[in-house]
């Protein structure tokens, strides 16, 4: 996981924010507003998965999973690579784990 955010870094990140950045941030948090997408992200914490594996892990159909994967990819929370005919999905970076961990910590308070 990335470095811990200290007060100085946090203050730097939240100062002088533009309207576009606020809009982008709101859109990012909307993506986290769906429990299926959160389940997919948790599944990808374990490593790379193809659609079939994600479907099996979450006991959901491929259509529902594929739709959510598209949203997660568009939001740059996951990435994909082709392996033969299969698409392999993984977390885009460690920020995704950090956001989830911080959210979980917040709801547990």
Residue frames as qw, qx, qy, qz and C-alpha x, y, z in Angstrom:
[[0.000, 0.890, 0.456, 0.000, 0.00, 0.00, 0.00],
 [0.341, 0.692, -0.041, 0.635, 1.15, 3.55, -0.62],
 [0.299, 0.110, -0.494, 0.809, 2.68, 5.78, 1.98],
 [0.174, -0.668, -0.645, 0.327, 0.54, 7.11, 4.80],
 [0.145, 0.712, 0.235, 0.646, -0.90, 10.54, 4.11],
 [0.361, -0.317, -0.450, 0.753, 0.27, 13.09, 6.67],
 [0.071, 0.807, 0.421, -0.408, -1.53, 16.37, 7.41],
 [0.071, -0.600, 0.327, 0.727, 0.79, 18.37, 5.15],
 [0.089, -0.007, 0.834, 0.544, 0.15, 16.13, 2.15],
 [0.080, 0.602, 0.794, -0.041, -3.60, 16.04, 2.79],
 [0.015, 0.793, 0.204, -0.574, -3.77, 19.84, 3.09],
 [0.080, -0.412, 0.547, 0.724, -1.81, 20.21, -0.15],
 [0.091, 0.200, 0.899, 0.379, -4.19, 17.86, -1.97],
 [0.018, 0.691, 0.718, -0.083, -7.38, 19.59, -0.82],
 [0.066, -0.694, -0.060, 0.714, -6.31, 23.20, -1.35],
 [0.192, 0.535, -0.376, -0.732, -6.96, 25.07, -4.58],
 [0.402, 0.193, 0.885, 0.133, -9.20, 22.39, -6.04],
 [0.192, 0.107, -0.405, -0.888, -10.87, 23.22, -9.35],
 [0.708, 0.153, 0.195, -0.661, -14.50, 22.65, -10.30],
 [0.733, 0.345, -0.530, -0.249, -13.37, 19.97, -12.75],
 [0.262, 0.267, -0.862, 0.341, -11.44, 18.16, -9.99],
 [0.418, -0.016, 0.583, -0.697, -14.47, 18.32, -7.68],
 [0.785, 0.265, -0.103, -0.550, -16.64, 16.88, -10.43],
 [0.610, 0.356, -0.708, -0.019, -14.13, 14.10, -11.15],
 [0.002, -0.214, 0.824, -0.525, -13.90, 13.30, -7.44],
 [0.626, 0.083, 0.352, -0.691, -17.68, 13.09, -7.13],
 [0.795, 0.323, -0.363, -0.364, -17.79, 10.72, -10.13],
 [0.365, 0.343, -0.836, 0.223, -15.09, 8.54, -8.55],
 [0.241, -0.085, 0.744, -0.618, -17.05, 8.22, -5.32],
 [0.751, 0.180, 0.014, -0.636, -20.22, 7.36, -7.26],
 [0.649, 0.314, -0.679, -0.138, -18.39, 4.31, -8.62],
 [0.160, 0.158, -0.863, 0.452, -17.83, 3.11, -5.06],
 [0.487, -0.037, 0.310, -0.816, -21.58, 3.44, -4.43],
 [0.843, 0.108, -0.304, -0.430, -22.45, 0.01, -5.80],
 [0.697, -0.458, 0.530, -0.149, -21.93, -3.12, -3.69],
 [0.935, 0.288, 0.180, 0.101, -21.30, -5.33, -6.74],
 [0.478, 0.771, -0.268, 0.325, -18.42, -3.11, -7.82],
 [0.345, -0.714, 0.526, -0.307, -17.01, -3.21, -4.28],
 [0.905, -0.135, 0.395, -0.081, -17.26, -7.02, -4.31],
 [0.814, 0.538, -0.022, 0.217, -15.39, -7.14, -7.63],
 [0.149, 0.823, -0.417, 0.356, -12.64, -4.89, -6.23],
 [0.632, -0.520, 0.520, -0.244, -12.36, -7.11, -3.15],
 [0.958, 0.162, 0.232, 0.033, -12.12, -10.16, -5.42],
 [0.638, 0.681, -0.161, 0.320, -9.30, -8.49, -7.35],
 [0.349, -0.809, 0.433, -0.189, -7.41, -7.89, -4.07],
 [0.871, -0.215, 0.440, 0.039, -6.49, -11.57, -4.41],
 [0.356, -0.311, 0.644, 0.601, -4.84, -10.98, -7.79],
 [0.289, 0.235, -0.514, -0.773, -5.68, -11.16, -11.46],
 [0.493, 0.271, 0.782, -0.266, -8.97, -12.74, -12.51],
 [0.059, -0.116, -0.661, -0.739, -10.81, -13.36, -15.74],
 [0.504, -0.188, -0.080, -0.839, -14.55, -12.73, -16.04],
 [0.769, -0.161, -0.581, -0.212, -15.43, -16.39, -15.48],
 [0.507, -0.055, -0.655, 0.558, -13.42, -16.50, -12.26],
 [0.125, -0.093, 0.276, -0.948, -15.02, -13.31, -10.98],
 [0.655, -0.172, -0.322, -0.661, -18.48, -14.68, -11.84],
 [0.739, -0.141, -0.654, 0.078, -17.71, -17.92, -10.00],
 [0.329, 0.021, -0.560, 0.760, -16.24, -16.11, -6.98],
 [0.230, 0.014, 0.233, -0.945, -19.24, -13.76, -6.67],
 [0.224, 0.343, 0.910, -0.064, -21.84, -16.29, -7.84],
 [0.330, 0.666, 0.157, -0.650, -23.21, -13.82, -10.38],
 [0.755, 0.498, 0.403, 0.139, -23.91, -13.97, -14.10],
 [0.589, 0.006, 0.270, 0.762, -21.44, -12.79, -16.72],
 [0.132, 0.720, 0.384, 0.563, -23.66, -10.01, -18.04],
 [0.414, -0.895, -0.160, -0.047, -23.90, -8.31, -14.64],
 [0.694, -0.483, 0.166, 0.507, -20.17, -8.68, -13.97],
 [0.538, 0.283, 0.366, 0.705, -19.13, -7.48, -17.43],
 [0.017, -0.864, -0.302, -0.402, -21.26, -4.34, -17.05],
 [0.520, -0.848, 0.010, 0.104, -19.64, -3.50, -13.71],
 [0.736, -0.190, 0.266, 0.592, -16.15, -4.26, -15.02],
 [0.383, 0.596, 0.324, 0.626, -16.70, -1.74, -17.81],
 [0.244, -0.929, -0.126, -0.246, -17.63, 0.95, -15.28],
 [0.704, -0.629, 0.150, 0.294, -14.61, 0.12, -13.09],
 [0.687, 0.093, 0.323, 0.644, -12.28, 0.21, -16.09],
 [0.192, 0.777, 0.279, 0.531, -13.70, 3.50, -17.39],
 [0.410, -0.901, -0.007, -0.142, -13.12, 4.93, -13.90],
 [0.446, 0.633, -0.548, 0.316, -9.50, 3.71, -14.02],
 [0.625, -0.538, 0.438, -0.357, -9.93, 1.58, -10.90],
 [0.837, -0.081, 0.530, 0.111, -9.06, -1.63, -12.75],
 [0.236, 0.618, -0.563, -0.495, -7.02, -2.50, -15.80],
 [0.917, 0.163, 0.332, -0.149, -7.17, -5.38, -18.22],
 [0.018, 0.555, -0.725, -0.407, -4.91, -7.34, -20.50],
 [0.868, 0.248, -0.184, -0.388, -5.64, -9.94, -23.11],
 [0.333, -0.390, 0.858, 0.016, -4.49, -13.52, -22.58],
 [0.160, 0.178, 0.917, 0.319, -5.50, -15.42, -25.70],
 [0.179, -0.534, -0.593, -0.575, -9.25, -14.97, -25.97],
 [0.474, -0.682, -0.522, 0.195, -9.69, -14.06, -22.30],
 [0.041, 0.769, -0.147, 0.620, -9.46, -10.64, -20.71],
 [0.641, -0.267, -0.544, 0.471, -7.61, -10.65, -17.41],
 [0.176, -0.860, -0.107, -0.468, -8.53, -7.96, -14.87],
 [0.616, -0.202, -0.448, 0.616, -6.54, -6.52, -11.99],
 [0.210, -0.876, -0.257, 0.350, -6.56, -3.45, -9.76],
 [0.444, 0.850, -0.014, 0.282, -5.21, -0.37, -11.49],
 [0.341, 0.517, -0.496, 0.608, -2.86, 0.47, -8.61],
 [0.387, -0.194, -0.743, 0.510, -2.47, 0.46, -4.82],
 [0.192, -0.103, 0.142, -0.966, -4.62, 3.59, -4.46],
 [0.635, -0.238, -0.490, -0.547, -7.69, 1.42, -4.97],
 [0.652, -0.249, -0.668, 0.258, -6.81, -0.72, -1.95],
 [0.226, -0.032, -0.395, 0.890, -6.06, 2.40, 0.07],
 [0.376, -0.199, -0.144, -0.893, -9.43, 3.99, -0.75],
 [0.730, -0.284, -0.552, -0.285, -11.28, 0.80, 0.21],
 [0.587, -0.151, -0.610, 0.511, -9.22, 0.35, 3.39],
 [0.045, 0.049, -0.269, 0.961, -9.82, 3.94, 4.47],
 [0.539, -0.243, -0.290, -0.753, -13.54, 3.63, 3.76],
 [0.737, -0.254, -0.626, -0.010, -13.73, 0.40, 5.74],
 [0.405, -0.071, -0.520, 0.749, -11.86, 2.00, 8.62],
 [0.195, -0.165, 0.043, -0.966, -14.29, 4.93, 8.55],
 [0.674, -0.281, -0.384, -0.565, -17.43, 2.76, 8.69],
 [0.713, -0.190, -0.633, 0.234, -15.95, 0.71, 11.54],
 [0.151, 0.228, -0.409, 0.871, -15.49, 3.80, 13.76]]
